[in-house]
Amino acid sequence: MSLRSLADPALIFPALRCSDAADLLRLMARKIVEGGHFGDSSQLYDKLWEREKLGTTAIGAGVAIPHCKMANLGRVLLAIGLLEAGIDFAAVDEQPVRVVFCIVSPDESPAAHLQCLAAISRWVTEDRHIEKLLALDDPEAIYRLLQEEGA
């Protein structure tokens, strides 16, 4: 599994404005639902927030990977958000989060969920990807970056 195969320009959201982690997860849930990919933003937010309460999904270096599993979902969804200003996400390195990779996976596909988490973790640590990502402000340009460097 690669970011190239998971990326969807309709689920890329640059220049987000959020006050905290809960606000960001609520916004990401709403945007995923508005894109027609899931039916209930409150239910999605609840699942994302439930997972976040178990322990932060901020992995450091300004990146968070909130994730959850949902029933009746046809495929793994990956929404990408770039924040105008960093927010506290209780990251281990105490750095504010500016890049969010939000994963929503089918309940029936735990292996795909783990593969997606692994693909993102690998990608963010390679070749200044986060720096390149933050320099972009257009969903299509971000999508192209993921296609070019998301193998």
DAGIGI-V419188 format. One record per pair of residues at least 24 apart in sequence whose C-alpha atoms are under 7 Angstrom apart, sorted by the first residue. I is the first residue (numbers start at 0). J is the second residue. If there is no record, write none. Layout:
# DAGIGI-V419188
I/J + I/J
This chain:
# DAGIGI-V419188
0/114 + 0/115 + 0/118 + 1/118 + 1/149 + 1/150 + 2/118 + 2/119 + 2/145 + 2/149 + 2/150 + 3/145 + 3/146 + 3/149 + 3/150 + 5/77 + 6/77 + 6/142 + 6/145 + 8/138 + 8/139 + 8/142 + 9/34 + 10/77 + 10/78 + 10/79 + 11/78 + 11/79 + 11/80 + 11/138 + 12/79 + 12/80 + 12/81 + 12/138 + 13/80 + 13/81 + 13/82 + 13/136 + 13/137 + 13/138 + 14/81 + 14/82 + 14/83 + 14/136 + 15/80 + 15/81 + 15/82 + 15/83 + 16/82 + 16/83 + 18/86 + 19/86 + 19/87 + 20/87 + 20/88 + 21/48 + 55/88 + 55/89 + 55/90 + 57/88 + 57/89 + 57/90 + 58/90 + 59/90 + 59/91 + 59/92 + 59/94 + 60/94 + 61/94 + 61/95 + 61/96 + 61/97 + 61/98 + 62/96 + 62/97 + 62/98 + 62/99 + 63/96 + 63/98 + 63/99 + 63/100 + 64/99 + 64/100 + 64/101 + 65/100 + 65/101 + 65/102 + 66/101 + 66/102 + 66/103 + 67/102 + 67/103 + 67/104 + 68/103 + 68/104 + 68/105 + 68/106 + 69/103 + 69/104 + 69/105 + 69/106 + 70/105 + 70/106 + 71/105 + 72/105 + 73/105 + 74/104 + 74/105 + 75/103 + 75/104 + 75/105 + 76/102 + 76/103 + 76/104 + 77/101 + 77/102 + 77/103 + 78/102 + 122/149
